[in-house]
Amino acid sequence: MTYVIRSVESEQELVGAFDVLGAQFPKPFTHEDRRFADLARRFPQDASMMLVVEDGGRLVGGALAFRGGEAGPGCDVTLRIIALVPEHRGRGIGRRLVERVEQEATRLGVRGIGLGADEAVGFYQHLGYRGKGGMYKALPLSSNHGDPDSRRRALEELRERRLARLRSH
């Protein structure tokens, strides 16, 4: 199987992706759920953090995130939803999705990523997220990496760690 992770290309695709992802939860939901509104409102600015996974052209999962408050440097990102259809789980795709969201958030100069993890808490803890109820991870480019050269170096370090992990699998 060859997985392709890419950004959502249109608002219509965002609706379809949200519906597919929402169907993977114990209590399924669709784009008519109130949680979709934040994503739709932020789509034009934050499409680079709204990702889908395809296998042979078929949507099999994704991660949908957006910047909160005023979208700009130093703000936080909310990872609204991440899911994979059951037969594609356990292959490192979820980790790759979270890493891609983190990498893009870092590029945008975001402080950290928050999520309301009711399920899969161990998965998020393994990736460095902390907290109870709502989990959070500060990104390496938060306040202590203010200048462009430091941000570039930290981003390169993240990319190198990601490539090393990919090579080891």
VMD Tcl script that builds the backbone (N, CA, C; Angstrom):
set m [mol new atoms 507]
animate dup $m
set s [atomselect $m all]
$s set {name element resname resid chain x y z} {
  {N N MET 1 A 0.834 -1.181 0.000}
  {CA C MET 1 A 0.000 0.000 0.000}
  {C C MET 1 A 0.880 1.245 0.000}
  {N N THR 2 A 0.501 2.181 -0.826}
  {CA C THR 2 A 1.223 3.431 -0.907}
  {C C THR 2 A 0.307 4.534 -0.406}
  {N N TYR 3 A 0.671 5.114 0.725}
  {CA C TYR 3 A -0.141 6.159 1.317}
  {C C TYR 3 A 0.345 7.524 0.860}
  {N N VAL 4 A -0.605 8.380 0.552}
  {CA C VAL 4 A -0.315 9.761 0.199}
  {C C VAL 4 A -0.972 10.638 1.255}
  {N N ILE 5 A -0.164 11.477 1.897}
  {CA C ILE 5 A -0.687 12.462 2.848}
  {C C ILE 5 A -0.582 13.816 2.171}
  {N N ARG 6 A -1.693 14.507 2.104}
  {CA C ARG 6 A -1.718 15.816 1.437}
  {C C ARG 6 A -2.738 16.723 2.112}
  {N N SER 7 A -2.636 18.004 1.801}
  {CA C SER 7 A -3.585 18.982 2.336}
  {C C SER 7 A -4.932 18.858 1.635}
  {N N VAL 8 A -5.977 19.160 2.378}
  {CA C VAL 8 A -7.325 19.220 1.812}
  {C C VAL 8 A -7.326 20.315 0.745}
  {N N GLU 9 A -7.938 20.041 -0.391}
  {CA C GLU 9 A -7.857 20.961 -1.519}
  {C C GLU 9 A -9.022 21.935 -1.658}
  {N N SER 10 A -10.161 21.634 -1.038}
  {CA C SER 10 A -11.319 22.524 -1.196}
  {C C SER 10 A -12.230 22.378 0.018}
  {N N GLU 11 A -13.144 23.330 0.161}
  {CA C GLU 11 A -14.116 23.243 1.248}
  {C C GLU 11 A -15.012 22.024 1.078}
  {N N GLN 12 A -15.336 21.686 -0.148}
  {CA C GLN 12 A -16.153 20.502 -0.406}
  {C C GLN 12 A -15.413 19.244 0.047}
  {N N GLU 13 A -14.115 19.164 -0.235}
  {CA C GLU 13 A -13.330 18.010 0.213}
  {C C GLU 13 A -13.235 17.980 1.736}
  {N N LEU 14 A -13.182 19.151 2.364}
  {CA C LEU 14 A -13.144 19.230 3.828}
  {C C LEU 14 A -14.409 18.610 4.426}
  {N N VAL 15 A -15.553 18.891 3.838}
  {CA C VAL 15 A -16.821 18.302 4.304}
  {C C VAL 15 A -16.743 16.777 4.221}
  {N N GLY 16 A -16.318 16.259 3.077}
  {CA C GLY 16 A -16.217 14.814 2.897}
  {C C GLY 16 A -15.208 14.181 3.843}
  {N N ALA 17 A -14.070 14.834 4.038}
  {CA C ALA 17 A -13.044 14.308 4.941}
  {C C ALA 17 A -13.563 14.264 6.373}
  {N N PHE 18 A -14.221 15.334 6.809}
  {CA C PHE 18 A -14.758 15.372 8.169}
  {C C PHE 18 A -15.768 14.246 8.375}
  {N N ASP 19 A -16.602 14.002 7.375}
  {CA C ASP 19 A -17.599 12.931 7.480}
  {C C ASP 19 A -16.938 11.556 7.577}
  {N N VAL 20 A -15.906 11.316 6.757}
  {CA C VAL 20 A -15.204 10.024 6.808}
  {C C VAL 20 A -14.510 9.854 8.160}
  {N N LEU 21 A -13.844 10.890 8.630}
  {CA C LEU 21 A -13.147 10.801 9.913}
  {C C LEU 21 A -14.145 10.633 11.054}
  {N N GLY 22 A -15.216 11.407 11.029}
  {CA C GLY 22 A -16.227 11.333 12.079}
  {C C GLY 22 A -16.887 9.969 12.169}
  {N N ALA 23 A -16.964 9.265 11.055}
  {CA C ALA 23 A -17.580 7.931 11.036}
  {C C ALA 23 A -16.738 6.886 11.764}
  {N N GLN 24 A -15.482 7.213 12.098}
  {CA C GLN 24 A -14.587 6.251 12.739}
  {C C GLN 24 A -14.709 6.242 14.257}
  {N N PHE 25 A -15.511 7.108 14.820}
  {CA C PHE 25 A -15.630 7.220 16.270}
  {C C PHE 25 A -16.781 6.366 16.799}
  {N N PRO 26 A -16.693 5.968 18.088}
  {CA C PRO 26 A -17.766 5.148 18.675}
  {C C PRO 26 A -19.145 5.801 18.539}
  {N N LYS 27 A -19.195 7.125 18.688}
  {CA C LYS 27 A -20.426 7.883 18.440}
  {C C LYS 27 A -20.175 8.704 17.170}
  {N N PRO 28 A -20.482 8.157 16.000}
  {CA C PRO 28 A -20.179 8.846 14.738}
  {C C PRO 28 A -20.829 10.229 14.651}
  {N N PHE 29 A -20.197 11.101 13.888}
  {CA C PHE 29 A -20.725 12.443 13.647}
  {C C PHE 29 A -20.367 12.868 12.231}
  {N N THR 30 A -21.045 13.922 11.759}
  {CA C THR 30 A -20.839 14.423 10.397}
  {C C THR 30 A -20.500 15.915 10.453}
  {N N HIS 31 A -20.362 16.498 9.277}
  {CA C HIS 31 A -20.046 17.925 9.178}
  {C C HIS 31 A -21.162 18.812 9.739}
  {N N GLU 32 A -22.308 18.249 10.042}
  {CA C GLU 32 A -23.376 19.026 10.675}
  {C C GLU 32 A -23.123 19.216 12.171}
  {N N ASP 33 A -22.121 18.524 12.699}
  {CA C ASP 33 A -21.713 18.666 14.097}
  {C C ASP 33 A -21.104 20.058 14.304}
  {N N ARG 34 A -21.335 20.639 15.463}
  {CA C ARG 34 A -20.840 21.997 15.753}
  {C C ARG 34 A -19.319 22.116 15.633}
  {N N ARG 35 A -18.575 21.017 15.822}
  {CA C ARG 35 A -17.105 21.064 15.754}
  {C C ARG 35 A -16.592 21.345 14.351}
  {N N PHE 36 A -17.424 21.154 13.356}
  {CA C PHE 36 A -17.007 21.406 11.979}
  {C C PHE 36 A -16.899 22.900 11.676}
  {N N ALA 37 A -17.697 23.715 12.327}
  {CA C ALA 37 A -17.765 25.151 12.019}
  {C C ALA 37 A -16.407 25.845 12.131}
  {N N ASP 38 A -15.630 25.540 13.182}
  {CA C ASP 38 A -14.306 26.162 13.341}
  {C C ASP 38 A -13.380 25.809 12.180}
  {N N LEU 39 A -13.416 24.554 11.767}
  {CA C LEU 39 A -12.580 24.120 10.645}
  {C C LEU 39 A -12.961 24.844 9.365}
  {N N ALA 40 A -14.245 24.884 9.073}
  {CA C ALA 40 A -14.709 25.527 7.844}
  {C C ALA 40 A -14.342 27.010 7.823}
  {N N ARG 41 A -14.496 27.680 8.957}
  {CA C ARG 41 A -14.181 29.107 9.047}
  {C C ARG 41 A -12.689 29.354 8.825}
  {N N ARG 42 A -11.848 28.452 9.299}
  {CA C ARG 42 A -10.393 28.613 9.210}
  {C C ARG 42 A -9.768 27.984 7.965}
  {N N PHE 43 A -10.581 27.304 7.151}
  {CA C PHE 43 A -10.026 26.607 5.993}
  {C C PHE 43 A -9.136 27.485 5.113}
  {N N PRO 44 A -9.567 28.680 4.720}
  {CA C PRO 44 A -8.712 29.454 3.798}
  {C C PRO 44 A -7.303 29.714 4.352}
  {N N GLN 45 A -7.181 30.019 5.650}
  {CA C GLN 45 A -5.884 30.344 6.234}
  {C C GLN 45 A -5.089 29.111 6.651}
  {N N ASP 46 A -5.776 28.048 7.039}
  {CA C ASP 46 A -5.101 26.922 7.681}
  {C C ASP 46 A -5.219 25.603 6.928}
  {N N ALA 47 A -5.515 25.651 5.647}
  {CA C ALA 47 A -5.655 24.425 4.854}
  {C C ALA 47 A -4.401 23.560 4.917}
  {N N SER 48 A -3.242 24.162 5.119}
  {CA C SER 48 A -1.999 23.384 5.171}
  {C C SER 48 A -1.929 22.466 6.387}
  {N N MET 49 A -2.801 22.683 7.389}
  {CA C MET 49 A -2.843 21.809 8.570}
  {C C MET 49 A -4.081 20.910 8.558}
  {N N MET 50 A -4.770 20.890 7.445}
  {CA C MET 50 A -5.935 20.023 7.284}
  {C C MET 50 A -5.532 18.962 6.265}
  {N N LEU 51 A -5.245 17.771 6.764}
  {CA C LEU 51 A -4.608 16.732 5.966}
  {C C LEU 51 A -5.513 15.527 5.757}
  {N N VAL 52 A -5.392 14.907 4.590}
  {CA C VAL 52 A -6.073 13.651 4.315}
  {C C VAL 52 A -5.028 12.605 3.939}
  {N N VAL 53 A -5.392 11.342 4.157}
  {CA C VAL 53 A -4.552 10.217 3.771}
  {C C VAL 53 A -5.314 9.431 2.717}
  {N N GLU 54 A -4.646 9.160 1.608}
  {CA C GLU 54 A -5.251 8.369 0.546}
  {C C GLU 54 A -4.452 7.090 0.334}
  {N N ASP 55 A -5.150 6.044 -0.006}
  {CA C ASP 55 A -4.548 4.783 -0.411}
  {C C ASP 55 A -5.190 4.417 -1.740}
  {N N GLY 56 A -4.412 4.489 -2.800}
  {CA C GLY 56 A -4.963 4.195 -4.121}
  {C C GLY 56 A -6.065 5.148 -4.534}
  {N N GLY 57 A -5.975 6.407 -4.108}
  {CA C GLY 57 A -6.984 7.400 -4.444}
  {C C GLY 57 A -8.200 7.394 -3.539}
  {N N ARG 58 A -8.254 6.463 -2.584}
  {CA C ARG 58 A -9.387 6.369 -1.652}
  {C C ARG 58 A -9.015 7.020 -0.323}
  {N N LEU 59 A -9.879 7.876 0.179}
  {CA C LEU 59 A -9.658 8.538 1.458}
  {C C LEU 59 A -9.767 7.514 2.585}
  {N N VAL 60 A -8.678 7.360 3.359}
  {CA C VAL 60 A -8.664 6.369 4.439}
  {C C VAL 60 A -8.386 6.992 5.809}
  {N N GLY 61 A -8.228 8.312 5.855}
  {CA C GLY 61 A -8.000 8.964 7.142}
  {C C GLY 61 A -7.568 10.395 6.962}
  {N N GLY 62 A -7.214 11.001 8.101}
  {CA C GLY 62 A -6.746 12.377 8.045}
  {C C GLY 62 A -6.611 12.989 9.418}
  {N N ALA 63 A -6.140 14.215 9.421}
  {CA C ALA 63 A -5.999 15.025 10.629}
  {C C ALA 63 A -6.383 16.445 10.249}
  {N N LEU 64 A -7.279 17.044 11.023}
  {CA C LEU 64 A -7.781 18.382 10.709}
  {C C LEU 64 A -7.482 19.312 11.875}
  {N N ALA 65 A -6.658 20.322 11.621}
  {CA C ALA 65 A -6.229 21.251 12.658}
  {C C ALA 65 A -6.354 22.682 12.144}
  {N N PHE 66 A -6.404 23.627 13.086}
  {CA C PHE 66 A -6.515 25.046 12.726}
  {C C PHE 66 A -5.938 25.900 13.847}
  {N N ARG 67 A -5.548 27.122 13.489}
  {CA C ARG 67 A -5.065 28.071 14.489}
  {C C ARG 67 A -6.248 28.692 15.212}
  {N N GLY 68 A -6.095 28.868 16.510}
  {CA C GLY 68 A -7.151 29.473 17.319}
  {C C GLY 68 A -6.977 30.971 17.407}
  {N N GLY 69 A -8.029 31.645 17.789}
  {CA C GLY 69 A -7.963 33.105 17.962}
  {C C GLY 69 A -7.539 33.775 16.679}
  {N N GLU 70 A -6.709 34.779 16.798}
  {CA C GLU 70 A -6.185 35.471 15.633}
  {C C GLU 70 A -5.061 34.641 15.034}
  {N N ALA 71 A -5.212 34.231 13.797}
  {CA C ALA 71 A -4.199 33.413 13.139}
  {C C ALA 71 A -2.965 34.261 12.892}
  {N N GLY 72 A -1.886 33.920 13.544}
  {CA C GLY 72 A -0.635 34.634 13.370}
  {C C GLY 72 A 0.436 33.995 14.214}
  {N N PRO 73 A 1.678 34.500 14.110}
  {CA C PRO 73 A 2.779 33.918 14.867}
  {C C PRO 73 A 2.489 33.925 16.366}
  {N N GLY 74 A 2.858 32.851 17.021}
  {CA C GLY 74 A 2.722 32.769 18.469}
  {C C GLY 74 A 1.398 32.229 18.957}
  {N N CYS 75 A 0.425 32.042 18.091}
  {CA C CYS 75 A -0.864 31.517 18.537}
  {C C CYS 75 A -0.771 29.997 18.691}
  {N N ASP 76 A -1.832 29.387 19.129}
  {CA C ASP 76 A -1.878 27.945 19.295}
  {C C ASP 76 A -2.715 27.293 18.200}
  {N N VAL 77 A -2.504 26.000 18.024}
  {CA C VAL 77 A -3.256 25.207 17.060}
  {C C VAL 77 A -4.131 24.235 17.827}
  {N N THR 78 A -5.323 23.997 17.303}
  {CA C THR 78 A -6.212 22.967 17.825}
  {C C THR 78 A -6.236 21.832 16.816}
  {N N LEU 79 A -5.880 20.640 17.276}
  {CA C LEU 79 A -6.025 19.449 16.449}
  {C C LEU 79 A -7.430 18.937 16.720}
  {N N ARG 80 A -8.339 19.271 15.820}
  {CA C ARG 80 A -9.764 19.005 16.033}
  {C C ARG 80 A -10.092 17.514 15.932}
  {N N ILE 81 A -9.533 16.840 14.924}
  {CA C ILE 81 A -9.884 15.437 14.707}
  {C C ILE 81 A -8.757 14.739 13.953}
  {N N ILE 82 A -8.503 13.504 14.344}
  {CA C ILE 82 A -7.579 12.632 13.622}
  {C C ILE 82 A -8.177 11.236 13.675}
  {N N ALA 83 A -8.202 10.572 12.534}
  {CA C ALA 83 A -8.786 9.226 12.493}
  {C C ALA 83 A -8.327 8.503 11.233}
  {N N LEU 84 A -8.365 7.179 11.320}
  {CA C LEU 84 A -8.081 6.302 10.186}
  {C C LEU 84 A -9.132 5.199 10.169}
  {N N VAL 85 A -9.493 4.752 8.970}
  {CA C VAL 85 A -10.398 3.613 8.911}
  {C C VAL 85 A -9.662 2.414 9.501}
  {N N PRO 86 A -10.371 1.507 10.152}
  {CA C PRO 86 A -9.735 0.444 10.941}
  {C C PRO 86 A -8.641 -0.355 10.227}
  {N N GLU 87 A -8.838 -0.730 8.983}
  {CA C GLU 87 A -7.843 -1.571 8.319}
  {C C GLU 87 A -6.526 -0.865 8.008}
  {N N HIS 88 A -6.446 0.449 8.258}
  {CA C HIS 88 A -5.217 1.194 7.993}
  {C C HIS 88 A -4.533 1.663 9.283}
  {N N ARG 89 A -5.016 1.218 10.407}
  {CA C ARG 89 A -4.429 1.595 11.694}
  {C C ARG 89 A -3.232 0.695 12.012}
  {N N GLY 90 A -2.401 1.165 12.925}
  {CA C GLY 90 A -1.271 0.366 13.377}
  {C C GLY 90 A -0.102 0.336 12.403}
  {N N ARG 91 A -0.029 1.292 11.500}
  {CA C ARG 91 A 1.033 1.331 10.486}
  {C C ARG 91 A 1.874 2.605 10.566}
  {N N GLY 92 A 1.693 3.367 11.647}
  {CA C GLY 92 A 2.468 4.597 11.813}
  {C C GLY 92 A 1.895 5.801 11.090}
  {N N ILE 93 A 0.733 5.648 10.475}
  {CA C ILE 93 A 0.155 6.757 9.708}
  {C C ILE 93 A -0.325 7.861 10.643}
  {N N GLY 94 A -0.935 7.491 11.772}
  {CA C GLY 94 A -1.386 8.494 12.736}
  {C C GLY 94 A -0.229 9.350 13.233}
  {N N ARG 95 A 0.882 8.693 13.543}
  {CA C ARG 95 A 2.082 9.423 13.995}
  {C C ARG 95 A 2.562 10.363 12.892}
  {N N ARG 96 A 2.575 9.877 11.644}
  {CA C ARG 96 A 3.003 10.722 10.526}
  {C C ARG 96 A 2.085 11.921 10.362}
  {N N LEU 97 A 0.782 11.721 10.540}
  {CA C LEU 97 A -0.161 12.835 10.441}
  {C C LEU 97 A 0.127 13.888 11.509}
  {N N VAL 98 A 0.295 13.443 12.759}
  {CA C VAL 98 A 0.572 14.390 13.848}
  {C C VAL 98 A 1.883 15.117 13.578}
  {N N GLU 99 A 2.901 14.409 13.117}
  {CA C GLU 99 A 4.190 15.053 12.814}
  {C C GLU 99 A 4.042 16.098 11.719}
  {N N ARG 100 A 3.240 15.810 10.699}
  {CA C ARG 100 A 3.023 16.782 9.622}
  {C C ARG 100 A 2.307 18.024 10.142}
  {N N VAL 101 A 1.302 17.842 11.000}
  {CA C VAL 101 A 0.611 18.998 11.592}
  {C C VAL 101 A 1.613 19.799 12.427}
  {N N GLU 102 A 2.415 19.123 13.239}
  {CA C GLU 102 A 3.410 19.805 14.070}
  {C C GLU 102 A 4.422 20.559 13.209}
  {N N GLN 103 A 4.874 19.936 12.140}
  {CA C GLN 103 A 5.848 20.573 11.255}
  {C C GLN 103 A 5.264 21.838 10.627}
  {N N GLU 104 A 4.032 21.756 10.165}
  {CA C GLU 104 A 3.399 22.926 9.553}
  {C C GLU 104 A 3.136 24.008 10.597}
  {N N ALA 105 A 2.692 23.613 11.781}
  {CA C ALA 105 A 2.467 24.591 12.859}
  {C C ALA 105 A 3.777 25.276 13.230}
  {N N THR 106 A 4.851 24.507 13.256}
  {CA C THR 106 A 6.167 25.073 13.549}
  {C C THR 106 A 6.561 26.080 12.481}
  {N N ARG 107 A 6.342 25.721 11.221}
  {CA C ARG 107 A 6.654 26.634 10.110}
  {C C ARG 107 A 5.878 27.946 10.241}
  {N N LEU 108 A 4.662 27.854 10.769}
  {CA C LEU 108 A 3.818 29.036 10.939}
  {C C LEU 108 A 4.157 29.824 12.206}
  {N N GLY 109 A 5.092 29.320 13.021}
  {CA C GLY 109 A 5.512 30.032 14.228}
  {C C GLY 109 A 4.570 29.870 15.407}
  {N N VAL 110 A 3.843 28.773 15.449}
  {CA C VAL 110 A 2.863 28.520 16.499}
  {C C VAL 110 A 3.551 28.043 17.778}
  {N N ARG 111 A 2.996 28.415 18.936}
  {CA C ARG 111 A 3.559 28.031 20.240}
  {C C ARG 111 A 3.366 26.565 20.565}
  {N N GLY 112 A 2.175 26.037 20.278}
  {CA C GLY 112 A 1.890 24.662 20.658}
  {C C GLY 112 A 0.587 24.174 20.064}
  {N N ILE 113 A 0.315 22.880 20.326}
  {CA C ILE 113 A -0.876 22.232 19.787}
  {C C ILE 113 A -1.680 21.663 20.941}
  {N N GLY 114 A -2.962 21.955 20.930}
  {CA C GLY 114 A -3.863 21.431 21.945}
  {C C GLY 114 A -4.881 20.501 21.320}
  {N N LEU 115 A -5.348 19.554 22.119}
  {CA C LEU 115 A -6.376 18.639 21.661}
  {C C LEU 115 A -7.165 18.164 22.851}
  {N N GLY 116 A -8.389 17.797 22.614}
  {CA C GLY 116 A -9.222 17.219 23.656}
  {C C GLY 116 A -9.210 15.717 23.454}
  {N N ALA 117 A -8.268 15.025 24.063}
  {CA C ALA 117 A -8.093 13.588 23.811}
  {C C ALA 117 A -8.895 12.772 24.803}
  {N N ASP 118 A -10.065 12.336 24.384}
  {CA C ASP 118 A -10.861 11.437 25.211}
  {C C ASP 118 A -10.425 9.999 24.981}
  {N N GLU 119 A -9.938 9.741 23.781}
  {CA C GLU 119 A -9.529 8.400 23.391}
  {C C GLU 119 A -8.066 8.455 22.960}
  {N N ALA 120 A -7.434 7.315 22.937}
  {CA C ALA 120 A -6.053 7.189 22.457}
  {C C ALA 120 A -5.070 8.075 23.222}
  {N N VAL 121 A -5.308 8.258 24.506}
  {CA C VAL 121 A -4.439 9.111 25.321}
  {C C VAL 121 A -3.000 8.615 25.262}
  {N N GLY 122 A -2.800 7.312 25.324}
  {CA C GLY 122 A -1.448 6.747 25.267}
  {C C GLY 122 A -0.726 7.110 23.974}
  {N N PHE 123 A -1.452 7.115 22.858}
  {CA C PHE 123 A -0.886 7.503 21.567}
  {C C PHE 123 A -0.327 8.912 21.643}
  {N N TYR 124 A -1.114 9.846 22.184}
  {CA C TYR 124 A -0.682 11.236 22.271}
  {C C TYR 124 A 0.439 11.416 23.287}
  {N N GLN 125 A 0.394 10.715 24.394}
  {CA C GLN 125 A 1.469 10.801 25.382}
  {C C GLN 125 A 2.784 10.337 24.770}
  {N N HIS 126 A 2.736 9.283 23.983}
  {CA C HIS 126 A 3.932 8.771 23.307}
  {C C HIS 126 A 4.529 9.828 22.375}
  {N N LEU 127 A 3.691 10.701 21.834}
  {CA C LEU 127 A 4.143 11.752 20.922}
  {C C LEU 127 A 4.504 13.047 21.654}
  {N N GLY 128 A 4.466 13.019 23.002}
  {CA C GLY 128 A 4.902 14.181 23.774}
  {C C GLY 128 A 3.807 15.098 24.276}
  {N N TYR 129 A 2.550 14.716 24.127}
  {CA C TYR 129 A 1.439 15.539 24.610}
  {C C TYR 129 A 1.210 15.241 26.085}
  {N N ARG 130 A 0.843 16.269 26.843}
  {CA C ARG 130 A 0.636 16.133 28.284}
  {C C ARG 130 A -0.664 16.804 28.692}
  {N N GLY 131 A -1.193 16.369 29.846}
  {CA C GLY 131 A -2.377 16.993 30.413}
  {C C GLY 131 A -3.473 15.978 30.644}
  {N N LYS 132 A -4.477 16.425 31.365}
  {CA C LYS 132 A -5.655 15.589 31.632}
  {C C LYS 132 A -6.862 16.326 31.074}
  {N N GLY 133 A -7.757 15.602 30.450}
  {CA C GLY 133 A -8.909 16.239 29.817}
  {C C GLY 133 A -8.505 16.807 28.478}
  {N N GLY 134 A -7.834 17.931 28.497}
  {CA C GLY 134 A -7.276 18.515 27.287}
  {C C GLY 134 A -5.776 18.324 27.312}
  {N N MET 135 A -5.208 17.844 26.228}
  {CA C MET 135 A -3.765 17.611 26.176}
  {C C MET 135 A -3.115 18.710 25.344}
  {N N TYR 136 A -1.816 18.951 25.597}
  {CA C TYR 136 A -1.103 20.048 24.943}
  {C C TYR 136 A 0.354 19.647 24.732}
  {N N LYS 137 A 0.933 20.159 23.655}
  {CA C LYS 137 A 2.357 19.981 23.403}
  {C C LYS 137 A 2.931 21.304 22.935}
  {N N ALA 138 A 3.920 21.798 23.677}
  {CA C ALA 138 A 4.626 23.003 23.250}
  {C C ALA 138 A 5.551 22.626 22.106}
  {N N LEU 139 A 5.588 23.437 21.090}
  {CA C LEU 139 A 6.452 23.172 19.950}
  {C C LEU 139 A 7.822 23.801 20.181}
  {N N PRO 140 A 8.855 23.246 19.561}
  {CA C PRO 140 A 10.212 23.740 19.818}
  {C C PRO 140 A 10.440 25.166 19.363}
  {N N LEU 141 A 9.542 25.710 18.606}
  {CA C LEU 141 A 9.728 27.079 18.132}
  {C C LEU 141 A 8.933 28.080 18.936}
  {N N SER 142 A 8.501 27.686 20.123}
  {CA C SER 142 A 7.751 28.624 20.940}
  {C C SER 142 A 8.661 29.761 21.359}
  {N N SER 143 A 8.369 30.440 22.385}
  {CA C SER 143 A 9.010 31.705 22.749}
  {C C SER 143 A 10.531 31.690 22.732}
  {N N ASN 144 A 11.186 30.571 22.934}
  {CA C ASN 144 A 12.647 30.566 23.002}
  {C C ASN 144 A 13.303 30.431 21.628}
  {N N HIS 145 A 12.556 30.478 20.558}
  {CA C HIS 145 A 13.120 30.403 19.213}
  {C C HIS 145 A 12.581 31.552 18.369}
  {N N GLY 146 A 12.741 32.773 18.831}
  {CA C GLY 146 A 12.109 33.904 18.187}
  {C C GLY 146 A 12.705 34.335 16.870}
  {N N ASP 147 A 14.031 34.218 16.686}
  {CA C ASP 147 A 14.609 34.754 15.465}
  {C C ASP 147 A 14.514 33.736 14.318}
  {N N PRO 148 A 14.510 34.214 13.083}
  {CA C PRO 148 A 14.327 33.327 11.926}
  {C C PRO 148 A 15.369 32.207 11.823}
  {N N ASP 149 A 16.636 32.493 12.146}
  {CA C ASP 149 A 17.667 31.451 12.056}
  {C C ASP 149 A 17.407 30.331 13.057}
  {N N SER 150 A 16.993 30.675 14.269}
  {CA C SER 150 A 16.683 29.650 15.265}
  {C C SER 150 A 15.486 28.822 14.832}
  {N N ARG 151 A 14.480 29.475 14.262}
  {CA C ARG 151 A 13.309 28.747 13.775}
  {C C ARG 151 A 13.698 27.781 12.659}
  {N N ARG 152 A 14.547 28.245 11.747}
  {CA C ARG 152 A 14.982 27.401 10.639}
  {C C ARG 152 A 15.756 26.191 11.156}
  {N N ARG 153 A 16.667 26.401 12.103}
  {CA C ARG 153 A 17.448 25.298 12.667}
  {C C ARG 153 A 16.540 24.296 13.383}
  {N N ALA 154 A 15.595 24.790 14.164}
  {CA C ALA 154 A 14.683 23.897 14.890}
  {C C ALA 154 A 13.804 23.112 13.916}
  {N N LEU 155 A 13.354 23.753 12.848}
  {CA C LEU 155 A 12.547 23.060 11.856}
  {C C LEU 155 A 13.367 21.974 11.158}
  {N N GLU 156 A 14.610 22.264 10.839}
  {CA C GLU 156 A 15.488 21.256 10.232}
  {C C GLU 156 A 15.701 20.082 11.180}
  {N N GLU 157 A 15.846 20.374 12.477}
  {CA C GLU 157 A 16.013 19.309 13.462}
  {C C GLU 157 A 14.772 18.403 13.491}
  {N N LEU 158 A 13.582 18.998 13.463}
  {CA C LEU 158 A 12.344 18.211 13.418}
  {C C LEU 158 A 12.299 17.331 12.172}
  {N N ARG 159 A 12.667 17.898 11.032}
  {CA C ARG 159 A 12.656 17.123 9.785}
  {C C ARG 159 A 13.632 15.950 9.858}
  {N N GLU 160 A 14.842 16.192 10.398}
  {CA C GLU 160 A 15.842 15.131 10.507}
  {C C GLU 160 A 15.363 14.012 11.423}
  {N N ARG 161 A 14.730 14.363 12.555}
  {CA C ARG 161 A 14.204 13.335 13.451}
  {C C ARG 161 A 13.120 12.521 12.763}
  {N N ARG 162 A 12.267 13.200 12.017}
  {CA C ARG 162 A 11.194 12.500 11.293}
  {C C ARG 162 A 11.775 11.553 10.259}
  {N N LEU 163 A 12.775 12.002 9.493}
  {CA C LEU 163 A 13.394 11.138 8.496}
  {C C LEU 163 A 14.084 9.947 9.140}
  {N N ALA 164 A 14.734 10.164 10.270}
  {CA C ALA 164 A 15.393 9.059 10.973}
  {C C ALA 164 A 14.370 8.009 11.404}
  {N N ARG 165 A 13.219 8.456 11.894}
  {CA C ARG 165 A 12.176 7.517 12.292}
  {C C ARG 165 A 11.640 6.750 11.087}
  {N N LEU 166 A 11.474 7.443 9.966}
  {CA C LEU 166 A 10.972 6.789 8.752}
  {C C LEU 166 A 11.957 5.734 8.261}
  {N N ARG 167 A 13.264 6.043 8.341}
  {CA C ARG 167 A 14.286 5.089 7.897}
  {C C ARG 167 A 14.341 3.860 8.779}
  {N N SER 168 A 14.013 4.027 10.061}
  {CA C SER 168 A 14.100 2.901 10.985}
  {C C SER 168 A 12.934 1.922 10.855}
  {N N HIS 169 A 11.922 2.277 10.084}
  {CA C HIS 169 A 10.763 1.376 9.922}
  {C C HIS 169 A 10.821 0.630 8.630}
}
mol reanalyze $m
mol bondsrecalc $m
mol representation Tube
mol addrep $m
